[in-house]
Amino acid sequence: MKVHRTSSPFSRLLLAPRHQTGRIRVYFWLVLTSATILASQPLNATLILTYAGSTTAVNSTISDTAVIDFNALTTSGAGAYSNVTWTDPTLGNIGTIDQVYMQYANQYGAANYTVGTSPTGYYPVQSDPPNGVGYSQAIPVTTLTLSTPSAYFGLWWSAGDAHNVLTFYNGNDPIAQYSTTTLPGLLPDSYFGNPQNYRHDSGEPFAFLNFYALQGEQFTKVVLSNNSTATGFESDNWTVRAKAYGYYPGEDPQNLPGVLVGTVPVPEPSTTTALGLSALVIAGALASRRRV
């Protein structure tokens, strides 16, 4: 969601109206050409990112997960919360959330938002004070610390923009970082606009994102942040699973659920743009291998 509008050639291209797909294709192949050297280098990847094949999906399709929809945790209405405990009726204690701003359901977020009814429910958003969501109470960074090392994380990414960042840690060591810089340009037209009603926020994407740890990798902490003072990071239905995909019968780790975006490498200083370009290169090369 845009808290304030910014204008630059790069941001206008990333969030161009969907009838300008020809321009985005041109940009896409220019990036591929300029990033050839990146494609030739080995990626120290730890996660694989996919997005749900259904434009209306707001939940993960894999089994044995814990899901938090934030509605029951929001006991005092919209506002800033701290030291939130996430428990699951079957799996027990999942983890803790250090701080988060909870916003009322609206066209920008909350998976249970329904047009034409009184909004119910809440969703978390990361943005900068004093002008972000919640103004002086806005929370720019939220850390989810898991009680059990995990190999899968998913979330419904709503009112998406190019400034949202997820960083995964194993203990205190960052093992992967993904910036959404290139993601709006990769999603088809049908993912733009709230799936409850495409007339609401039709200029921004909505999609369920899946992060799968590669063989042997695990993470114990997920940090959500936003690298712009003019936007927010909206999400809902955070989903985790301890076991890697492929652990249970019938799961093929070579055929992950979702549409493949690319691998997510280990973060290094000043490489946010390179991470985005690497994802674009891989997505371009594997565009014909969509999975539902």
N, C-alpha and C positions, 0 to 999 in steps of 0.2 A: 504494500500500500504506500502511496506517495503521501508523505506528510507535507512536503513542499515540492514544487516542481523545479527541476533543474533542467538546463538545456545545454547540451554539448553534442557535436556531431556523432560521437560514439554512443551516447545514451539514446539519442533519437533513432539511431540505426537499430540498436538492440531491441527497442520497444516500438519499432515502426508498426503502423497499421498493417493488418494482415493481408490487405490487398497488395502490399508492396513486397510480396514474397520473392519476386524476381530480384529486387535489390538485395534481399537477405541471402539469396543463393549466390549472387555475385560476391558479396562480402564473405560468405562461407568459403568459396573456392579461393579467394584472395588470401584468406587466413591459412588455408591448407598449403598454398604455395609458399607463403612466407614462413610457415612453421615446419618446412621439410626437415630442417636440421633437428627439430625437436622429435619428430617421428623416428629419426634414425638412432636416437639415443635410447638406451634401456631405461624403462620407468621403474623406479623403486616403489611399486604399487602395493598397497595393502588392502584396498577395498575396491569393489565394483559397484557402480551406480546404475540403476535402471529406474524407469518411471512406469506407472501402471498403464496397461494397454487400454483401459477404459477411461474415458474422460470424466465419468461420474464417480469413479472410485475414490472413497475417502478413507478406506481401511486397507491393511495388508491382506494378501490372499494366502500367506503361508501359515502353517499350524503351530501350536504350542508356543504362542507369543503372549506377552503381557501388554495391555493397551491402557493408556491413560487419556481420557477425553477432557479432563480438567473441570468438568461441571461439578462433580461432587466435592472437589477440593476447594472450590471458590465459595467460601462460607460467609464472606462479608461484602459481596458485590464486586464490581470492578475496582481494581487498585493493585498496589504492590504487595506481594507476599514473599515471605522468606522461610527457609528451613522447612520446605514442604516434603512430607514423606509419601512415597508412592508404594502402595501395597496392592497385591493382587489376591483375590479370594482363593485361588488355587495354588499359585506359586509363592505366595507370601511376600516378604519385603523385597521390592525391586530396587529401590534406591532413594536418593534425596535430591531435591532441587534447591539450590542455594538461594536464588532470588528470581522473581519473575513478575512481570506486570500482566494482569489478567484483564482482558477487554470484553465488553458485552458482545454477544453475537451480532454481526451485521453483514453487509455485503462483502466485506473484506476477509472475514474469517468466521470460524466455528462451523464444524462439519454438520451440525444439526440446524443450521440457519435455513429457514423456509420463507420464501417471499410471500407476502400477503398475510403473515401471521405475526403476532407479537414475538419479537426475538427472545429466545430462551437459550441459556447456556453461555459459555465463555471460551476464550481461546488465548494462548500466550502470545506476546509480541515483544520483540526486542527493538528498542529505539533510544535515541539520545535525548536526555533532558537538556534544556527546559522546553523544547518545542516538539518533542516526540509524543507518542501516544501516552497519555497520562501526565503530560507536561512535566512538572517538577518531580513527579513520582515515576517517570519513565525509567525503565531498566535497559541498559545497553547490552549487557552480556548475561547469559544464563548458563549455569553449569549443572548438568545432570550427572551425579556420581552413582554408579551402579554397585549394588551389593554383591553381584556375581559377574565375573568377566563374561562378556557377550560377543556374539559374532554376527548379529544382525540388528540394524536400527532402521526404522521407517517413520515417516511422518507425512501428513497431508500438508503440502506447501500451498498456501493460499495467498492471493494478491501478490504473486511473486514479482521480484525485480532483480536487478543485476548486482545487488550489493549484500546479499545474504551469505553468511559463511558458517560452515560446520567444521569443527576441529575435533578429531577423535584422539583420545589418549589411552595408553596402557600404563597405569600408574601416573607418574609425572612426565612420561615421555610421549610427545605427540607422534602418532603413527600415520595419520592421514588428515588432509584438509581439503575441503571442497568449497570453492566459491561459485556462486550461481551466475557469474559474469556472462557466460555463453549460453546458459540454459534457455532463456526466453527465445533466443533465435533458433533453437533446435526443436522446440515443441511445435506440433502442427497447429493450424488455425483453430481446430475444434477444442483445444485446451484453454483458449482465452475466454475469460468471463466466468463468473461463479456458476458452477454446474447446476445450482438450484434455479438459476434464471440468467441466461447469457446476456441479458440487457444490463445486468449489474456488474460494474467494473470490467467491462468488456475489453479494456486495453491491457489487462494483466493476466498472466497464466495461473492456472490452478491444476495441480497434479499431485498424485501420491508418489513419493520418492522412496526407493529401497536402497539401502547401503549394505552390501554383503561383504563380510570379511573373507579374504582369500585363505586358502588352506593353512591352518596353524596359527592364524592371526586372531587376536581378541582385543577388545577395548574395555576399559573400566570407567571411562568418562567421556561425555559428549558436551561440547561447548557450542552454544548458538550465539552468534553475534551479527552485527550489521555494520558495514564499513562506510556508511554515509550518514550524515546528519539530516538528510532530507527524506529518508525513507524508513520503513520498518520491516522487520522479519516476522511475518505472521505464519502460524502453523497450528496443527491440532493432531489429535490421535497419535501421539508418540508411541512407538511400538518397539519392543526389544525381544530378543531371543538369545539364550545362552549358547545353544548348539548351532553350528554352522549349517547352512543349507546343504542337504545331501546326507545328513546324519540319519534321518528317518527313512523307512522304506518308501519307495515311490518317488523320492526326491533325486533329481539329477543335477549335480552341481555344474554340469556343462550346459544346462538349459535353465538358467535362472528365470523366475517369473518376472515379467516386465519387459519394456523396450530398452535395449542396451544403449547407454550413453557413453560409458568408458570406464577406465580405471582411475582410482584416486590415489596419487602418490604421497609419499612422506613430505610434509611441508618443509620448506627451506626459506631462509630470509629473502625477501623481495622476489618471490617466485609466484605470487598469486596469479599474475597474468599468464605465466607459463603453464600453470596448472589448468587454467581455463582453455588455453590453446591446445594442450595435450588432449584434453577431453574432446575438443572439436575434431582433432585429427582422427582419433579412434572412432568417434561417432560417424564421421564421414566415410571411413573405410568399411564400417560395419552396418551402414544404413540399411542394407538389404536384408539384414538378419534380425528383423523385428520379431519379438516373441510376445505372446499374450499371457 
